[in-house]
């Protein structure tokens, strides 16, 4: 739901050519007249419903008297079905049962994830029904390889990362394919990266940096009263000294060039080093994962932390970037060395204004984030909430629909909870998402049968796990430029993926048609209209309408 609300992602996924599954038609239908029906017990089969969709299950029992098989579907549902007559109640497809094909290839599994994601997006966009049943999408998520099965509770950030990875793989058409133009949205939205730095104290010019692509930032919840506290801890530097000293490659090369064997033998090239992580390039869509699940070392069970963590509607990311941190260090070094002794006071004033402002603006409004700070300003777009405990619970989300009416939105916040979509007051986000404790009045019975009201603190079991921030002023990422250069130099890339007949547009059209027909059948005005037609229609006595 959160990905769908972002226009670039929605259009990028729906605009991708529908992938064709290489082994899609390899189901071997079972001729029920030529086999012993008892032999199907224990076999994994696919059953085709009247919707022409295939569903997987295992035959667990056969009753010779009724001729019915007991089928346990992959989601745990159990049903008795006479396979020779088709699935009740319609029985439109007799004998539509087949042995399950072998495990799909990596390409087919990724293509199915993309296809089902397109179906979900298409139904959310064009369907007239109240809700969409995502069972096939959930089934396709077997390919994500998450820690637990798709019908069990998994980490939301793991699901997001692996889903986008499979979608990218499918749109590339395989591991060895070049990046198609339809993937630009992925880098436009998530084209940021972390920078892991190791800076030897012997010489900062000997620093080592490693870039790592980012989809989301994962922050530990304990001792984090505000989101900014977690970000500050994330970029906090650590000094590796003593036994933790790090080898300085530049110093080692210099010792080797000078044939300084004594220093090499004593490992004097190991230096005290500053280690830290920061943000090299920020994405246009910033996803923050609050890691509320941790291992309890007393019980060795996973528990959920419901600590209160506040987050702002507008977030300034400048203090956590490589650019800001290095500029602050350069100014500090210049001040200490006395290089700018004459205008040191002015520098201090400017520093308090230009460098102090980002911290002040962290909890400000979007109107305050202008000029130089504008590219670091992020506005809250959506929140994924978990209600429950570590072993099980319920996910739902809050989201702000697009401001532009052409995007089908009004800029308001809504609560998306299964098939219920309701307006949500933005001033209640703290109560719904921050966690912590709430005070409730409860009635207590006294010994003399009198009851009194007293206040009691109760832990909030519903709190935010994923925060979606969007850049107020979108920026073109370096990776996106690399994509453009690759296309201009190499032209179209990847093989042309043939379109399939059963596209998401066709499925939505067919579902809407069935929905409208059903709506008319149960509409009292339609029934009244048919009744009047029958009453006033020509009869054997009269050939004219009355």
N, C-alpha and C positions, 0 to 999 in steps of 0.2 A: 504494500500500500504506500509506504514512504517513497519507494523508488518510482512508483507510478505517478505520484504527485509532482515529481520534478520533470518539467517539460522536455528537457534535452534527453533524459533517459527514456522517457515514454516514447518520444518520437524515434529515438535511435533503435529501440527494441522492435517497435512496430514497423519501422522502415526497413528492417533487415529482410532479405529474401527468405521465404520459408524453407528450412532445410529439409532435404530428402534423406530418409533413412535407407541405408544401403541394404539392410537385411529385414526391412519392414514386413515383407510378404512371405516370410519363411515359416509361418505357422503351418503345421501339418494337421488338417482337420481329421477328426476321428470318425471312422465309419462304425457307428454304434450297432449296426445290424450284423457286423461280421466279427465282433469281439465278445468276449465274456465280460458282461458289465461288472461282475464282481472283481475283475482284474484291475479296474480303475482305482480301487481303494489304495490309498497311499501315494497316488500319482499326482504330480503338479500339472494342472491344466489351466487353460484360458477359456473363459465363457463369454460369449458375445451377447450383450443385452439388446433390447429392442431399439436402443439409441445407436446401434451399430458400433458401440465401443466395446473393447475387450477388457476384461477384468481377470486378474490372476487369483488362483486359490489352490487349495489342496483337497482332494476327495478323501474324507475321513471315514465314511461308512456307506454301506449299500443295503437297502431293504428289499429283498426279493419279492415280498408280498405286494408292496406298492410300486416297486420299480423306481424308487426315488433314491438319489444319492445325497449325502450330506456334504456340503461344500463349505470349507472355511476359507474366506477371502483373506488376502494379505493384510488387511487392516483389522482382522480379528472377528469380523461379522460372520455368523454361521447361518446357513440357509439350506433348506431341503429342496432339491430341484430334480425334476424328471428330465434328464438330459435329452431324451429322445423327443420330448415335446416342446423344448425350449423353456426359457425362463418365464414364470408367471409374473404379472397377470396377462400380458398380451399374447405370449406364445407366437410371436411373429416370425421367429427365427429358429425353427426346429433343427436339432442336431448341430447347432453352432457352437461346437466345443472342439478344442484343439489342444494338443500337447504343447506345453510351453517351449518356445525356442531356446536355444542356448544363450548364455550371457551375451549381451550386445557388445560390440567393439567400443573402444573408447570414443571414437568419432560418433557412432550412433547414439551412445548414451548422452554425450554433450549436445548433439543435435536435438534429441528428445527434450532435454531440459530447456533449450532455447524455444522449441516449438510450444511447449506447455506454458512457458513464461509469456510468449506472445498471445496465447489463448487467454490467459488471465488478464493481461493488459487490454486485449480487444474487448472482452466481456465487460470489464470495468468502464471502458470508454463508450461502447455502443449498445450494451444490453439494456433492455427495458425491464428486465426482471429485478426482483428485490435483492437477490444475491446470486453468487456463482459458486458452484460446488468445485473446489480445487483438488478433488481426489486424484485426478490424473497427474496434476502438477506435483502433488505430494509423492506419488509413486515414482515419478521421474527423478526425484531428489535422492533416490537410492544411489545415483551416480555421483553424488557430491562426496561420498566417503566420509561423512561426519562421524563423530565419536559414537553416537547412538543412531538407531534407525530413524527414518523420517516421521514415524508415528510416535516417537518418544521426544521428550524435551531435550533440546540441544541449545548450546550457546548461540545467541542471536548474532553476535559478531562473526562467529565461525560460519554460520549459515550465509550471511551476507558476503563474506569474502569468497567462499567457495562457489556460491551461485554466480557471482560476477566473473569468476575465473572460468567456469564452464561456459557461460554465455560468450565470453571472448574467444575461447577455444573453438566453439561451434561456428561463430561468425567468421573466424579465420579459415574454416573449412578443414582443420586438422593442424597437427603440430608443425608441419613443414611448410604450411602455406604462408604467404605474405599477408600483411595486415590490410584488410579491405577498407575502402573509404567509409563504409557504414560503421566502422569502429571509432570514428573520431569523437563521438559523444563520450566514449569511455574515458579518453584522455582529457577531453575538455572538462569533464566533471571531476575525475579522480586523478588528475595528472600531477599530483604532488609527490614529494619524497622526503624521507628522513635523511639526516646526515649524522653518522657515527664518527666522532672525532677522537683521536689520540694525539695529544700535544706534549711532546717531551719538554721538560723544563730547561734542558740544555740549550735548545734553540727552537723557537716557535716555527722557524722555517722548515723544520724536520717533521712537521705534523703529517699525520695520515688521516685520510677521510674515505669513508665508504658510503655511497648512496644506496638507499633502499626504498623501493616504491611503497606507497602507503595507500590503503583503502580506508582504514580507520585507526584511531588512536585508542589504545587500551590503557586505562588508568585504574590503579588500585583504589578502592573506596576507603579502607581504614584510615583514620586521621585526616580526612579530606573534608573540611567543612564546606568548602566552595570548590567549584570546578577549577578556578584559577589556582587554588592550592595544589591540585593534582598536576596541572600543567607546569607550575613552578618546580615541583619535585621531579617531574619528568626531565626537564632540561638542567637540573642541578648537576654540577660537575663533581667528579670523584677523583681524588688524588691516589694514584697507585704508587706506593713507595715501599721500601723494605723488601720483603720477599716477593711483593707483587710488581716490582719494577718491570718495565716493558722494554724489549729490545728496540733500540733506535737504529734502523737500517742505515741511515745516512752516516751516523757515527761509526758503525761497524765497517762500512765501505771505506771511510776515511782512514780508520786504523789499518785496514788491509792494504790500502794504497801506500801507507807510510811504513808498512812491514812492522807494525808495532805488535809483535807476538805476545809480549808480556801483558799488555792491556787486553788483548783478545782472550788470553788464557784466564785472566782475572774477571772476564766478562764486564769490563768497565763500560761497554757499549749499552748495558742495561741502565736506563735512566728513570728517574722519577717522572711520572707522566700524568697529565690531566686527561681524564676520560669523561666524555659527556655526549649526550644526544641532543639534537635540536632540529628545527625544521628548515630544510634548505629551500624548498619551494612549496608554497601552500596551494592546495587544490581549490577549485571553485565550490565543491561540495565537501564539507568537512564533517566526518562522522566520528563521534567520540563514544567509545564503549566504556561504561562504568562496570568494572569487574567486581560484582557483588558476591560471587561464589568463590569460596576458598575451602581448603582442607582443615578440619579441626584435628589437631595433632593429639588430642586426648581421646577422642572417639574414633579417629581416622574415618570420619564421614564428611562428605561435602555439605557445607552449611551456607546459608544465604545471609549476607550482612544487609540489614535494613537501615543502616546509618543515614542520617539526614545529609544530603549533598545538594547544595543550592547551585543553580546555574543561571546565567543571565539571558535575557532576550537578545541582547547585542553583545558580542564577544570580540575583543580586540586581541589578535594573535601576534602583534608585532613584538612584544617582549620575549617571545619564545622562538624567534627566528634567528638563523645564523647571522644574518645581516645586522640585526640589532645588537646581539651579544658581542660580536667582534667590534662593532663601532663603539660600544660602551667600554670595552677593554682598551681600545686605542686611545680614547679620551682619558681614561684613568692613567694609562702609562704616560701620556703627554703631560698630565697634571703633576704626576709624581716626579718626572724627570726635570721639570721646570722649563721645558722647551717653550712653553707659552706663558712665561712668568709675567710678562707685561699685561697680557689680557686674560689672566687666569680667572679674575673675578667675573668678567663678562662670559667666559666659557661656562662657569658654574651656573650663571643665571640662565644661559641658553639651554644648558643641560636639564635644568629643573623644569623648563617649559617644554622643550621638544621631547626629552626622554622621560620626564615624569608624567607627561600627558597620557601616554598609552595605558599606564596602570590606573590612572584616574578614570579613563574612559571605558575601562573594561565593563563596568556596569552602567554605562550611559545609554543614550538612545541613538538611533541611526542618524539623526540629524547632526549629532556631534561629531560623527566620523566623516570628515570631509578632507579634501586636499591630500596631503601625503599619507595620512592615516587611513584614507578611504579604502585602499586595496587590502588592508589588514582587517577590515570590519566584516563580521559575519552576523547574520540575522538568523534566529532560531526558526527552523522550518517544520520540524516534526520531532516527536518523541515516541519511542517504543517502550512500553511499560510491561513489567512482569508482576503478576499478582500470585503469590503462593510461596512455596518453599523450594529448596534446591532439588528435591526429588520429584517435584511436579508442580504445575501451576497453569496459569493462563496468560497468554500474550494478547495485548491490544495496543492501540496507538492513538496518539493525538497528532493532527496535522493541519497545517494552514494551506488551504486550497489556493491556486494561483490568483493573483490580483486582477489579471487581465480577463475581462469577460469573454474574449475570444477563446480563452483556454478553458472555458466552462466553469469559472470560479468567481467568487466574490471577495476573496481576501480574508475570509473569516476562518476561525478554527473549528474543527469538528472532531468528534470522538468516533473512532472506527472500532467497533467491538462485534466481531463476527458479522451477523446480518443486520446489526443495528448501527445506523449512522445518525448521530444527533449533534446539534450545535453545542459548542463547548466555550464557556466564558474564559477568556485568556487570563483573567485575574485569579482563576482557580488552579492554574498550572502548578503552583507550589504545593497546594494541598494534595494534588493528584500524583505528583512526580517526585518530590524531594525526598520522601521517606521520613524516617525518624519516628517520633511519637506524637500522638494526638490525645487531647484530654476529652473524656466523655463523662457525662453524668449518668451514674447507675444507681438503681434503687437497692438499698440494703435492709433486710428484715431484722428488726431488733427482737430481743428476748420477750418483750411485752407485747408482741404482735404489731408494734408500730413500725412503720417503714420510713426511712429517711433517704434523701438524695445526697450522694457524695461524689466527688470528682475522682476519676481514676485514669492513669496514663496507660494507653494501649499502643502497642507497636503497630505501625503501618506496614502491612504486608505487600502493598502495591507501591512500586517506585520505578524510576526510570532506569533502563539498561542501555539504550542507544539514543544519542542526541544527534539530530541532523541539522547542521548549520549551512546556510548558503551565503556565498560572498555577495555583499551588497553591490560592489562594482566588479563584475567578472573580469578575469584576466586570462589572456592566452598563455597556456603553459608551454614550457620548452619542449616537452614530449609531443604536444600537438603540432608545433612547428616542424619537428622531425618527421611526423606523419605526413604533413603536407609536402615536404621536400621529397619524401619517398614516392609519393603519388606522382608528383610533377616529373621526376626523373624516370620512374618506371612505368607510368601509365596505370591502367587497370591491373589489379592483382587478383590472384586466386581464380579458381575455376568457376564458371557460371553454374550456380546451383539451380537445378530445375524446380519449377513451382509444382506444388502438389495440389490435387483436386480438393482435398478436404482442408482448405485453408481456414484460418481463424475467422476471416470475414464471412465465409460460408456458414460456419458453425453458429456465429452470432445471428446471422440472418435466419437460419433454420430455427434456432431457439426462440427468437423474437416472434416468428410466425406461429409456432406452437403456443407460445405464451398468449398472444392476442386471441387465437382461436379459443383457448381455454377460458380467457377472460370474458369473451362474448357468451360462451355457453353458460357461464355462471352469473351473468349480468341480468338482473331482474327486468331491466328495460328491454333487453333483447328477447327474453322469454315472453314478455308481454306483447312485443311486436309479433312474434311468431304465433302466439295465441290469437291475436286479432286477425292475422292473415288467414288462419285456419277457420275461424268463425265466419269471416266474410268471404271466404273463397267460394267459387262456383260449385254447385251440387248437381245431383241427377235431376232434381226438380227445376233448378234455375241455372242457366249457363252464364250468368253475369255476376260480378261482384256486388255485394249489398253495401 
